[in-house]
Amino acid sequence: MDFSDLSLVAAVVGAVVVGIEISMRVAALGIIPGNRKPSTGMAWLLLVLLNPMLGFIGFGFFGSNRVGRRRHQRLEEIRALVDEHTRELPPPASAAAFSPAVRSAVTLNRTLGALPLHDDNDVMLLPDYAAAIGTMTQAVREARETVHVEFYIMALDEVTRPFFDALVEATERGVTVRLLYDHLGTRGIPGYRGLLRFLRRSRIEWHPMLPIKPLSGRFRRPDLRNHRKLLVVDGEVGFTGSLNLTEPGYNKPRNHRLGREWVELMVRVEGPVVASLDAVFVGDWWVEADEELEVVGHPVTGRAPESLHHVPCQLVPSGPGYPSENSLRLFTTLLYAAERRLSITSPYFVPDESLLYAVTTAAQRGVAVELFVSEQSDQFMVGHAQASYYRALLEAGVRIHRYPAPYVLHSKHFSVDDEVAVVGSSNMDQRSFSLNYELSLMMVDAHVVTALREVEDAYRAVSKELTLGEWERRSVGARYVDNVMRLTSALQ
């Protein structure tokens, strides 16, 4: 074959490659936008237009949040069962005193998550990291029948060892202990193999959530996570919030060298809302263990007299198994309802258009809006994507308080006026709204809001407020990185 023949072959191959790339670009225009937010669709289209092969490979792995037919069907069955068992419950008497906007939020939550509002709950906020784990440990030590544990991340270390020892001691006195952890979330923490050895030697019944096991036919988008944090003891006492079961530096030497520790907020509850927490665990257990459990409601036990009493509570589960973005819809509904004050704490604040408009519109119509974030994020991409929104927030009148490095303000909560407080596992970012299984606890009570404001006061006392003038002095390079990372946040 002479040179002219080689040139002809190269020309033909080049033409075929160009034809394939053009076809892929054209196909992407009709495939990618389907059933996606415009911003998400545009981000994926941009990647495909820049590099069709890389774009379609990325889209194939990360372009869908479907969790598999079997899991989706099971989640639908769980939701139907919860709805059936709670359909005949009358609205709590307290709901009549709520503002119209909050009553509509209660209805929204029931429609999306099937779980009702419950009256007469006891609530205790636990902002101290070690004290929160200690309180949970004590609850396990008092267990008589069942302990249900579900956390995104867990590790066996010097801080959590008493908790895990209490689980084992509970099994030895006849208590049934069931435990769930996110497979990839926990696997990435140092000491994972030691945790597995501990669990295998114990009588604890345990399963990883959303495991990646291609050889067993269990494969899905690899970055879907069960990000929930909950503990239920005897169906009587429950916990939820932002804390993972690990020491505050996540057992990572680099964090220890930097002095980096996570700042969290958990909530201890008693009363009928604990049954909702248990229903979420039972649903996740059914999916992972293929075992259906019963949920029984209990009144307040009175074990913690220092709690706030008679609090109306509603639990809002969310995740890929739900047809709507439950958390996002609740959050925007409540943000638009704010009339006087709105306080938001989120470690990863990367809003979509609807949430950004809700926050900035509240500030522009005269609501005092403040946002608590970390001065330095523990995640490079998310931190820069978050920073890309600061200018719009500051210009709208939102006051941004940055919690000092090296600490990571990881608690997730917000309060609306003097009426509503929401605490849970959900960040205010597109990952939590679309890709993670999350939990949010809505509490409609002025005393709970006051207690939450005290937590926020402690944040404010050590934080530095960011000003628009200071932010505008950033380098061109920093702004460029922020904007690039903002684009990647939409690739869902």
C-alpha positions in Angstrom: 0.0 0.0 0.0 1.5 3.3 -1.1 1.3 6.7 0.5 -1.8 7.8 -1.5 -3.6 4.7 -0.3 -2.8 5.5 3.3 -3.9 9.0 2.8 -7.2 7.8 1.4 -7.7 5.4 4.4 -6.9 8.2 6.8 -9.4 10.5 5.1 -12.1 7.9 5.2 -11.5 7.2 8.9 -11.5 10.9 9.7 -14.8 11.4 7.8 -16.3 8.4 9.7 -15.1 9.8 13.1 -16.5 13.3 12.2 -19.8 11.7 11.1 -20.1 9.8 14.4 -19.3 12.9 16.4 -21.9 14.9 14.5 -24.4 12.1 15.0 -23.7 11.9 18.7 -24.1 15.7 19.1 -27.4 15.6 17.2 -28.7 12.6 19.2 -27.7 14.4 22.4 -30.0 17.3 21.6 -33.0 15.0 21.6 -32.0 12.6 24.4 -30.3 14.5 27.2 -32.9 17.3 27.9 -35.7 14.7 28.5 -37.2 14.9 32.0 -34.3 17.0 33.3 -34.0 20.5 34.7 -32.9 22.9 31.9 -29.7 23.8 33.8 -28.8 20.1 34.2 -29.6 19.4 30.5 -27.5 22.3 29.3 -24.5 21.3 31.4 -24.6 17.7 29.9 -25.1 19.1 26.4 -22.2 21.4 26.8 -19.9 18.5 27.8 -21.2 16.3 24.9 -20.7 19.2 22.4 -17.2 19.8 23.6 -16.2 16.1 23.6 -19.0 13.7 22.4 -17.2 10.5 23.4 -16.3 11.7 26.9 -19.7 13.3 27.3 -21.7 10.2 26.5 -19.5 8.0 28.6 -20.0 10.4 31.6 -23.7 10.6 30.8 -23.9 6.8 30.7 -22.5 6.5 34.2 -23.8 9.6 35.9 -26.7 10.9 33.8 -29.5 9.0 35.5 -30.5 8.7 39.1 -32.6 5.6 38.6 -31.9 3.0 41.3 -32.9 -0.1 39.5 -36.3 -1.7 38.8 -36.4 -3.9 41.9 -35.4 -1.2 44.3 -37.8 1.3 42.7 -40.7 -1.1 42.9 -40.0 -1.9 46.5 -39.8 1.8 47.4 -43.2 2.3 45.7 -44.7 -0.6 47.8 -43.2 0.9 51.0 -44.7 4.3 50.3 -48.1 2.7 49.5 -48.1 0.8 52.8 -47.2 3.9 54.8 -49.9 5.8 53.1 -52.5 3.1 53.7 -51.7 2.8 57.4 -51.8 6.6 58.0 -54.6 7.7 55.6 -57.3 7.7 58.2 -55.4 9.6 60.8 -57.2 12.9 61.6 -55.2 16.2 61.3 -53.6 17.1 64.6 -55.4 19.7 66.6 -52.3 22.0 66.6 -52.5 22.4 62.8 -55.4 24.8 63.2 -53.1 27.3 64.8 -50.5 27.2 62.0 -50.2 29.9 59.5 -51.8 29.1 56.1 -48.4 28.7 54.5 -47.3 26.1 57.1 -50.6 24.2 56.8 -50.0 24.0 53.1 -46.4 22.7 53.7 -47.8 20.0 56.0 -50.2 18.9 53.2 -47.3 19.0 50.7 -45.1 16.8 52.9 -48.0 14.3 53.4 -48.5 14.1 49.6 -44.9 13.7 48.7 -43.6 11.5 51.6 -46.8 9.9 52.9 -45.9 10.6 56.5 -48.3 12.6 58.6 -47.8 15.5 61.1 -47.8 14.3 64.7 -48.7 16.2 67.8 -47.3 15.8 71.4 -43.6 15.0 70.7 -40.7 15.8 73.0 -37.7 17.4 71.2 -34.1 18.0 72.4 -31.4 19.6 70.3 -27.9 18.2 70.6 -25.3 20.6 69.2 -22.3 19.1 71.0 -20.6 16.3 69.0 -19.4 14.1 71.9 -22.6 14.7 73.9 -24.8 13.6 71.0 -22.9 10.3 70.6 -23.0 9.9 74.4 -26.8 10.5 74.5 -27.3 7.9 71.7 -25.1 5.5 73.5 -27.1 5.8 76.7 -30.3 5.2 74.8 -28.9 2.0 73.4 -27.9 0.9 76.9 -31.5 1.3 78.0 -32.9 -0.7 75.1 -35.3 -3.5 75.9 -36.5 -4.9 72.6 -35.1 -3.3 69.4 -32.4 -0.9 68.2 -32.4 0.3 64.6 -29.2 2.1 63.4 -28.9 3.8 60.0 -26.0 6.2 59.2 -24.3 7.3 56.0 -20.9 6.9 57.5 -19.8 4.8 60.5 -16.4 3.9 61.9 -15.1 2.1 64.9 -12.8 4.5 66.7 -12.1 6.0 70.1 -15.2 8.2 70.0 -17.7 5.7 68.7 -16.4 2.5 70.4 -18.7 3.0 73.5 -21.7 3.2 71.1 -20.8 0.0 69.3 -20.0 -1.8 72.5 -23.4 -0.8 73.7 -24.9 -2.4 70.6 -23.1 -5.6 71.3 -24.2 -5.6 75.0 -27.8 -5.0 73.9 -27.7 -8.1 71.7 -26.2 -10.1 74.6 -29.3 -9.3 76.7 -31.7 -10.3 74.0 -32.3 -7.0 72.2 -32.6 -7.3 68.4 -30.1 -4.8 66.8 -30.3 -4.0 63.1 -27.8 -1.8 61.4 -27.5 -0.2 58.0 -24.6 1.9 56.5 -24.0 3.4 53.1 -21.6 1.0 51.3 -19.4 3.5 49.5 -19.7 6.3 52.1 -18.5 4.1 54.9 -16.0 2.2 52.8 -14.1 5.4 52.2 -13.3 5.9 55.9 -10.1 4.6 57.4 -10.7 1.5 59.5 -13.4 0.0 57.4 -12.0 -3.5 57.5 -11.9 -3.3 61.3 -15.5 -2.3 61.4 -16.5 -5.3 59.2 -14.5 -7.7 61.5 -16.3 -6.2 64.5 -19.8 -6.6 62.9 -19.1 -10.1 61.7 -18.1 -11.2 65.2 -21.2 -9.7 66.8 -24.9 -10.7 66.8 -25.8 -7.5 65.1 -27.9 -7.9 62.0 -26.3 -5.6 59.4 -26.3 -4.7 55.7 -24.6 -2.2 53.5 -27.0 0.2 51.7 -26.8 0.7 47.9 -23.9 -1.7 47.5 -21.9 -1.8 44.3 -21.6 -5.5 43.3 -21.4 -5.8 39.5 -20.8 -9.6 39.7 -24.0 -10.0 41.6 -26.0 -7.9 39.2 -26.2 -5.0 41.7 -24.9 -2.0 39.7 -26.3 1.6 39.3 -25.0 5.1 39.1 -22.0 4.9 41.4 -22.5 8.2 43.2 -26.0 7.6 44.5 -25.9 7.6 48.3 -28.1 6.8 51.3 -27.2 9.9 53.3 -29.6 9.4 56.1 -28.7 9.4 59.8 -31.1 7.9 62.3 -31.4 5.8 65.4 -34.5 4.3 66.9 -34.6 2.5 70.2 -37.6 0.4 71.1 -39.8 2.5 68.8 -39.9 5.0 71.7 -36.8 7.2 71.3 -35.4 8.5 68.0 -32.5 10.5 66.8 -31.8 12.2 63.5 -29.7 15.1 62.1 -26.3 15.7 60.4 -23.8 13.6 62.5 -22.1 10.5 61.1 -21.0 7.8 63.5 -17.3 8.6 63.6 -14.9 10.8 65.5 -15.0 14.5 64.5 -12.0 14.3 62.2 -13.3 11.3 60.3 -10.2 9.2 61.2 -8.2 10.9 58.5 -4.6 11.9 59.3 -4.7 15.0 57.2 -7.7 16.3 59.1 -5.9 15.7 62.4 -2.8 17.5 61.2 -5.0 20.5 60.1 -7.0 20.4 63.3 -10.1 20.0 61.1 -13.2 18.8 63.0 -16.9 18.6 61.9 -19.5 20.7 63.8 -22.9 18.9 63.9 -26.5 19.1 65.1 -28.6 16.1 66.1 -32.2 16.0 67.4 -33.5 13.6 70.0 -37.3 12.9 69.8 -39.9 11.0 71.7 -43.5 10.5 70.8 -45.5 9.5 67.8 -43.0 11.0 65.3 -40.6 8.2 66.3 -42.8 5.8 64.4 -42.2 7.8 61.2 -38.4 7.6 61.8 -38.8 3.8 62.3 -40.9 3.6 59.2 -38.1 5.1 57.1 -35.6 2.6 58.6 -38.1 -0.3 58.0 -38.4 0.7 54.4 -34.6 0.8 53.9 -34.2 -2.5 55.7 -36.9 -4.1 53.5 -35.0 -3.0 50.4 -31.5 -4.1 51.6 -32.4 -7.2 53.7 -35.6 -8.3 51.9 -37.3 -8.5 55.3 -40.5 -6.7 56.2 -40.8 -5.4 59.7 -43.6 -3.9 61.7 -43.8 -0.3 62.9 -45.6 0.5 66.2 -46.2 4.0 67.5 -45.6 5.0 71.1 -46.5 8.1 73.2 -43.8 10.2 75.0 -41.9 8.2 77.6 -40.8 11.2 79.6 -37.2 9.9 79.9 -35.8 13.3 79.2 -37.7 15.9 81.2 -35.3 18.7 79.9 -36.8 18.3 76.4 -39.2 20.7 74.8 -42.7 19.3 75.1 -45.8 19.1 72.9 -44.0 19.8 69.7 -45.8 19.1 66.4 -43.4 17.2 64.1 -43.4 15.8 60.6 -40.7 13.7 59.0 -39.9 14.2 55.3 -38.0 11.5 53.5 -36.5 12.2 50.1 -34.4 10.5 47.5 -34.2 8.9 44.0 -37.1 6.6 44.8 -39.6 9.4 45.1 -41.1 11.0 42.0 -40.5 14.5 43.3 -37.6 16.3 45.0 -39.3 16.3 48.4 -36.8 18.3 50.3 -36.4 21.0 47.7 -40.2 21.4 47.4 -40.5 21.7 51.2 -37.6 24.1 51.5 -38.8 26.5 48.8 -42.3 26.4 50.2 -41.2 27.5 53.6 -38.6 30.0 52.3 -41.4 31.8 50.4 -43.5 31.8 53.5 -41.0 33.7 55.6 -42.2 37.2 56.6 -39.6 38.4 59.1 -36.5 36.2 59.6 -34.9 33.3 57.8 -31.7 31.6 59.2 -30.1 28.9 57.1 -27.1 26.6 57.9 -25.7 24.4 55.2 -22.2 23.1 54.7 -22.8 22.7 50.9 -25.0 25.5 49.6 -25.2 24.9 45.8 -28.8 25.8 45.0 -30.7 25.3 41.8 -32.6 28.3 40.3 -35.7 27.7 42.3 -33.9 27.6 45.7 -31.7 30.6 44.8 -34.7 32.6 43.8 -36.5 31.7 47.0 -33.6 32.8 49.2 -32.8 36.0 47.3 -36.5 36.9 46.9 -37.0 36.6 50.6 -34.1 39.1 51.2 -35.4 41.5 48.5 -38.9 41.6 50.1 -37.5 42.6 53.4 -37.0 39.4 55.3 -33.8 39.3 57.4 -31.9 36.4 55.7 -28.7 35.0 57.1 -26.7 32.0 55.8 -24.1 30.1 57.8 -21.4 28.3 55.9 -17.8 27.1 56.4 -15.0 29.5 55.7 -13.2 26.7 54.0 -15.0 23.7 52.5 -13.6 20.2 52.9 -14.6 19.5 49.3 -12.8 21.5 46.5 -15.4 21.3 43.8 -18.4 21.9 46.0 -16.6 24.7 47.9 -15.9 26.6 44.7 -19.4 25.9 43.3 -20.9 27.3 46.5 -18.7 30.4 46.3 -20.0 31.2 42.8 -23.3 32.1 44.4 -22.1 34.5 47.1 -22.2 37.6 44.9 -25.9 37.1 44.0 -26.7 36.4 47.6 -24.8 39.4 48.9 -26.3 41.7 46.3 -29.8 40.6 47.3 -29.1 41.5 50.9 -28.4 38.0 52.4 -25.9 38.2 55.3 -23.3 35.4 55.0 -21.4 34.2 58.1 -18.4 32.0 57.5 -17.6 29.6 60.3 -13.8 29.7 60.9 -11.4 27.2 59.4 -10.2 24.6 60.0 -13.6 23.5 61.4 -16.3 22.3 59.0 -19.8 23.5 59.8 -21.6 20.3 58.8 -25.0 20.8 60.5 -28.0 21.3 58.3 -31.0 23.3 59.4 -33.0 26.4 58.9 -35.7 28.4 60.8 -38.5 30.5 59.5 -39.8 33.4 61.5 -40.7 32.2 65.0 -42.8 29.3 63.7 -40.9 26.5 61.9 -37.5 24.8 62.4 -36.2 22.1 60.0 -33.3 19.9 61.0 -31.9 16.9 59.1 -29.4 15.3 56.8 -30.1 17.2 53.7 -27.7 19.8 52.3 -29.0 22.7 50.2 -27.5 21.4 47.0 -28.5 19.5 43.9 -26.9 16.3 45.1 -29.0 16.1 48.3 -32.2 17.1 46.4 -31.8 14.6 43.5 -29.2 11.9 44.2 -29.1 11.2 48.0 -31.6 9.6 50.2 -32.2 12.2 52.9 -34.3 12.9 56.0 -35.7 16.3 57.2 -37.6 16.8 60.4 -40.0 19.8 60.4 -40.9 21.1 63.8 -43.6 23.7 64.2 -43.0 25.3 67.5 -41.7 28.7 68.7 -39.7 27.2 71.6 -37.8 24.9 69.2 -37.1 27.9 66.9 -35.7 29.7 70.0 -33.5 26.8 70.9 -32.3 26.6 67.3 -31.6 30.3 67.3 -29.3 29.8 70.3 -27.3 27.3 68.3 -27.1 29.8 65.5 -26.0 32.6 67.9 -23.1 30.4 68.9 -22.1 30.0 65.2 -22.4 33.8 64.7 -20.3 34.6 67.7 -17.2 32.8 66.2 -17.9 33.4 62.5 -16.8 36.3 60.3 -19.4 38.1 58.2 -18.5 38.3 54.5 -19.1 41.6 52.8 -19.7 42.3 49.1 -16.7 44.7 48.9 -14.4 41.9 50.3 -15.8 39.4 47.9 -15.3 41.6 44.9 -11.6 41.9 45.6 -11.0 38.2 44.8 -8.6 37.3 42.0 -9.8 36.6 38.5 -8.4 33.1 38.8 -10.5 32.3 41.8 -13.7 33.6 40.1 -12.9 31.4 37.0 -12.5 28.3 39.1 -15.7 29.1 41.0 -17.7 29.4 37.7 -16.2 26.2 36.3 -17.1 24.2 39.4 -20.6 25.8 39.3 -21.1 24.2 35.9 -20.0 20.8 37.1 -22.5 20.9 40.0 -25.3 20.7 37.4 -24.0 17.5 35.8 -26.7 15.2 37.3 
